[in-house]
Amino acid sequence: MANSVDRPEINADECTGCADCIPACPTEALSMNGSKVIVSADAECSYCGECEEVCPTGAIICPYEIEFADETPQ
């Protein structure tokens, strides 16, 4: 099932609950839910990918690529 907003996807089966991603998140959008990490603040997530980079098990995936438009006048 697709997310209603663009946010990282966390595979609960692969998440070990190490929480390395929580302090890596600059917007504090992640938190623990029992022994697993969740995106607890969808509106705060800036989709920067920091959580994906620090996850040692690869449980966090940012499946969308963000491209910035070239603002050079033509």
N, C-alpha and C positions, 0 to 999 in steps of 0.2 A: 504494500500500500504506500502511495506517495505521501510525503509530508505536505501539510497545508501551507507551510512556509519553508523557505530555503533555510535549512539548518543541518548541522552535522547529524549523521545517522550513527547510533551507538548500538553495536551488536552485543546484547546482554550475555550471550553465550561465551563471547570472547573477552568481555570486560572482567578483569580480575579484581576490580575495586581498589587498585593502587592509588587512585586519585591524583596522579601526576598531572592530569589535564586541568584540574580545578584551579591551581594557582597560575597555570599558563594562560587561562582565559582572561583577556584584558577587560571584558565587560561583566565578569562574574555571572555568566549565564548557566554555568554548570554547578551541579550539587550532587550529593549522595542520596540515593533512595535505597535504604537498607545497605546492602553490600555492593551496589552497582551505581555507576555514574549516569546521570540523566541531564538533558537540556531542560532546566527548570524555568528558564526565563526566555522564551522564544523571542519576545520583543527586544530583549537586550543583546541577543546574539548578532554579532556583526559579520559572521561567516568568514572570519579571518584565516581559519585553518590552523591556528596555533595548537589547538587540542589534538588535531589529527597528527601533527608533527611529533608531539611528545608521547603519544600513546605507544607503550612498548609492545603491546600485543596486536596492534592494528585493528582494534575494536571500533575505532572512530574513523568514519569516512565522510569526507565532504564531496558528495557525488556531482556537484554542479561546478562548472568552471565559470569564473566571473571575468568578463572582459570589459575593459574600459574603452569607451569610444574615443577616437582621435578627435580632438577639438581644434585641430589646425584649420583656420579659415581657408576656403578654397576659392 
